[in-house]
Amino acid sequence: MTKLALITGASRGLGAALAEALAPDYHILAVGRTTGALEELDDRIKAKGGEATLAPMDICVPQAMATLCRGIHDRWGTLDLWLHTAVHAAPLAPANHVDAKDMAKSVACNITATSTLITYVAPLLGQTGTAVFFDDPRAGQKFFGSYGATKAAQLSLARSWQAETVNTGPQVKIVTPAPMPTATRARFYPGEDRSPLADIHAQAAAVLAQL
């Protein structure tokens, strides 16, 4: 029976690279907001002999995530792997100039949506599945107020879940990839020389090797 991997934030960046790396050993359930990018990912997965189910959804909409997870339950019953790469990268700003809408969206996507997804996905993973979160330790760095604070809160949730499930499962992993030439990083460092950054597909392979 083919194993099932749910990737939230699969349309681009590390999420897309992980999806490609997992195919064809896993059926990929790819969640992202950009339909065109998901369709391009699907083409690459099929070229590797794999299969994917595309879910063009916004993780910040609880009803959408409830529908998604109910659909997984009804079709497959269980989930083997969840990789949570989705994140909102608010524009950099001094702490005293953080835009209220940017902060609200950061909280909604990076904290609230993660908490909601843990609640919905945990029963699908059961005792034997694995959930993976990705650290980006920016908390306390200048100009990273909204992103750093909400990303740190997201990882705090993950670490609590990790500690709580040591004896019961699912297994919760937290990894810290090397800096990569992603769209998120480009927003933070426009004009940066990207040649020294880690290859995104090599980082995907390194992440999976840790599992």
N, C-alpha and C positions, 0 to 999 in steps of 0.2 A: 504494500500500500504506500503510495507516495505521501511523503510528509508535507505539512502545510506551514508556510512562513508568512506571517502578517508583517508588512513593512509600512509604518506610518511615516509619510514624508518620502515616498518612493519616486516621485516624478523626476527629481534631479539630485545631483550631488552624491554624498555617501550613500543615501538610501537607494538610489538607482544602481550604484556600483555594487552594493550588497545584493540587490535583487539579481543582477546578472551573475554574480559569483555563486549564488545559491542554486541557480538553474543549471541543469535539469533535475538535481537531486530533490528539490522541493517544488511544490506547486506554489507560486508566488501570488499572494493577495496584496496588490499594490494600491496603497491609498495616497492620494495627493489631490491638490486643487486644480492642477493644470491638465486638462484632458489630452491635449496634443502631446505633451511630454510623456504622459502615461502610454499613449498609443505608440510612440517611438520606442519606449522601453519594452513594450510588448513585442515589437518587431525584433528587437535585439535578443530577447529571451527565446522567441521562437527560432531564431537563427542558431541558437545553442541547443536546440532540441527540447527546450523546456516549455512550460505552460504557465499562463498567468490569468488571474481574474482581476480586472481593473475596477477600482472603486474611486471615481472622481468625487471626493467628498472633502468637506472642511472639518477637521478634527475639533474645531471650536464650537461646533453645533452638536449638543448632547443627543438630540433626537437622531441625527445622522449616525452617530457612533452606536447608539442603541440598536438601530436598524442593521447596521453593519455586523455587529456581534451576534445579534439574533439570527441573521442570515448564515453566519459561520456555523452557529450551533445547529441550525436546521439542515444545512447541507453536509457538513463534515462531522459535527458532534464535538470535536476537539481541535486544539491548535498545538503545534509542536514548538513554534518559535515566534516570538514577537520582538521586532527591532524597531525602537522608537527614535527615529531621526528627525522628526518634524520639530521645527522651532521657529519662533517669530524673532527676527533680528531687527529691533527698533533702531532708528538712526542714533548715532552717537551724539551726546549732548552733555554739557555740565549738569551736575545734579540739580542745581537751582534753575535749570532751564528745560528740564524733562517735560515733554509735551504730555498732557493728561491723557489724550487719546492713545498715544503710543504706549504709555504705561498700562492703560486699561487693556489694550490688545495683548501686550506682553504677558500680563497676569492671566488673561483668558486662555491664551494659546500655550504658554509655557508651564503654567501651574494648574489652573482649573481643568483644562482638557486632559492633562496628564493624570490628574487624580481621577477624573471620570473614566478614562480608558483603563486604568488599573482596576477599577471596580468592575468594569464590564469584561475585561480580558482575563482576569484571574481565574474565573470558573472554567474558561475554555482551556487554559493551560493545565489546570488540575495540579497533580503532584509531580508530574514528570516533565512538564514543559519548561521552556527557558524564556525569560524576558531580558532584553538588553537595552541599557540606556547609555548615553554618550555624554561624557563630561567635557566642559569647555570652561576651565576655571578663570573666569573674568571678574568674579565678584571683588569689589573694592578697587578695581583699576579705574583710573581717571577716564571719564566720558562714557563708561560702560554701565552707568547706573541702572537703567531699566532692564537691559539685557542681562547684565551680571547678576543683579538681584533675583530676577525671576528664573534664570538658569540655575542658580544656586539652590533656590527653593525647589525646583523640579528635581534636582539630584538629592535633596534632603528627603523628599517623598520616596524616591527610589531606594535610598539607603535604609529608610525605616522599613520598607517592604522587604528588602533584602534580609535585614536582621530578624524580621518576624517569621520568615519562611525557611530559615536554615534547616529546621527539623521536619517541616511539613511539605516543602515545595510550594510553588514552582521555584526553580533556581533563578535568582535575579543577579545579573551581571552588570557591572559598570566599567566601561572602558574609556580610555582617553586617547583618541587618535592623534597623530601628528598633524600639524597645520597643513591644510590642503587648499588647492586653488578652487574653492567653491564660490558660488554666488554670494553666500552669506559673508564669507571673508572679504570678498570684493567690496561689499557695502561698507565694511569696517575700514579697509585699507585700500582705497581707490588709488590706482597708479602704482601699486606695489610691484616690485620685481617678483614675478611668480615662479621663476625658474628654480629657486632653492626649495620650493614647497614640495611636500610628499605627493607622489602619484596616487590619485584617488583609488585606483583599482588595486594597487599594492596595499593600501591601507585597508580596503575591504577584505582582502585576503588575510591580512594580519589580524583583523578583528575576529574573523571566523576561526582562525587558528587558536584564538584564546578560548573558544567555546568547546 
